[in-house]
Amino acid sequence: MKKVYFLQTCDTCKRILKEVNTAGFERQEIKTNNITETQLDEMYALSGSYEGLFNKRARLYTSKDLKNKNLSEADYKNYLLQEYTFLKRPVFIVDDTIFIGNSKKVIAQLKEVL
């Protein structure tokens, strides 16, 4: 399976999608097509952590003062399901490997696999 979760309005996502060969990938724009609990559970199974999927740079993270709260994995999961901006993006799934976020290291690893 090859899939990418991204945000169409995110300039970083746009740049990475141009940079990476996504031919053969199923593409899901997360604002118009929210991630389901099943999809989130699949990402969790590959990553081992809801916190690892969580975008701590999101404006809502700051406005809700979440950094000063002791969040559990269940809390992270609930926030991810409630609001698309909390998903660290883009998220690429290639077979049984997940690549989360936009760091140069993650994108370099993704390119090696492709």
C-alpha positions as CSV (number, residue, x, y, z in Angstrom):
1,M,0.0,0.0,0.0
2,K,1.2,3.5,-0.8
3,K,-0.7,6.4,0.7
4,V,-0.1,10.0,1.6
5,Y,-2.1,12.2,3.9
6,F,-1.6,15.9,3.3
7,L,-3.1,19.3,3.6
8,Q,-3.7,21.1,0.3
9,T,-3.3,24.6,1.8
10,C,0.1,23.8,3.4
11,D,3.0,25.1,1.3
12,T,5.4,22.6,2.8
13,C,3.1,19.7,1.8
14,K,2.8,21.1,-1.7
15,R,6.6,21.4,-2.0
16,I,7.2,17.9,-0.7
17,L,4.5,16.4,-3.0
18,K,6.3,18.0,-5.9
19,E,9.7,16.8,-4.7
20,V,8.7,13.2,-4.1
21,N,7.5,10.8,-6.8
22,T,3.9,10.0,-5.7
23,A,2.9,8.0,-8.7
24,G,0.9,5.1,-7.5
25,F,0.1,6.7,-4.2
26,E,-3.4,7.1,-2.9
27,R,-3.7,10.7,-1.9
28,Q,-6.0,11.9,0.9
29,E,-6.4,15.6,1.6
30,I,-7.2,15.7,5.3
31,K,-9.2,18.9,5.4
32,T,-11.9,17.9,2.9
33,N,-11.6,14.2,3.7
34,N,-10.9,13.8,7.4
35,I,-9.0,10.8,8.7
36,T,-11.1,8.1,10.2
37,E,-10.5,6.2,13.4
38,T,-9.5,3.1,11.4
39,Q,-7.0,5.1,9.4
40,L,-5.6,6.6,12.5
41,D,-5.3,3.2,14.1
42,E,-3.4,2.0,11.1
43,M,-1.0,4.9,11.4
44,Y,-0.6,4.1,15.1
45,A,0.1,0.5,14.4
46,L,3.0,1.5,12.1
47,S,4.3,4.4,14.3
48,G,3.6,3.0,17.8
49,S,2.5,6.4,19.1
50,Y,-0.3,8.9,18.7
51,E,2.0,11.5,20.1
52,G,4.4,10.8,17.3
53,L,1.6,11.7,14.8
54,F,0.7,14.8,16.7
55,N,1.7,18.3,15.4
56,K,2.9,20.3,18.4
57,R,3.4,23.3,16.1
58,A,-0.3,23.7,15.3
59,R,-1.9,27.0,16.3
60,L,-4.6,25.2,18.2
61,Y,-1.9,23.4,20.3
62,T,-0.8,26.8,21.6
63,S,-4.3,28.4,21.8
64,K,-5.6,25.4,23.8
65,D,-2.5,25.5,26.0
66,L,-2.0,21.8,25.5
67,K,1.8,21.9,26.2
68,N,1.0,22.6,29.8
69,K,-1.4,19.6,30.1
70,N,-0.3,16.0,30.8
71,L,-1.8,14.3,27.7
72,S,-2.2,10.6,27.4
73,E,-2.1,8.6,24.2
74,A,-5.9,8.5,24.4
75,D,-5.9,12.3,24.6
76,Y,-3.7,12.6,21.5
77,K,-5.9,10.2,19.6
78,N,-9.0,12.1,20.5
79,Y,-7.5,15.5,19.4
80,L,-6.2,13.9,16.2
81,L,-9.7,12.7,15.4
82,Q,-11.3,16.0,16.3
83,E,-9.2,18.4,14.3
84,Y,-7.2,17.8,11.1
85,T,-4.6,20.4,12.0
86,F,-3.2,18.2,14.8
87,L,-1.9,15.6,12.3
88,K,1.8,16.1,11.7
89,R,2.0,16.2,8.0
90,P,2.5,15.0,5.4
91,V,2.2,11.3,6.4
92,F,3.5,8.8,3.9
93,I,2.8,5.1,4.2
94,V,4.8,2.8,2.0
95,D,3.9,-0.8,2.5
96,D,4.7,-1.4,6.2
97,T,6.7,1.8,6.8
98,I,5.4,5.2,7.9
99,F,7.1,8.5,7.3
100,I,5.7,11.3,9.5
101,G,6.3,15.0,9.1
102,N,8.4,17.3,6.9
103,S,11.9,17.1,8.4
104,K,14.7,16.8,5.9
105,K,15.7,13.5,7.5
106,V,12.3,12.0,7.1
107,I,11.9,13.1,3.5
108,A,15.4,11.7,2.7
109,Q,14.5,8.4,4.2
110,L,11.3,8.3,2.2
111,K,13.2,9.0,-1.1
112,E,15.5,6.1,-0.3
113,V,12.6,3.7,-0.1
114,L,11.0,5.0,-3.3
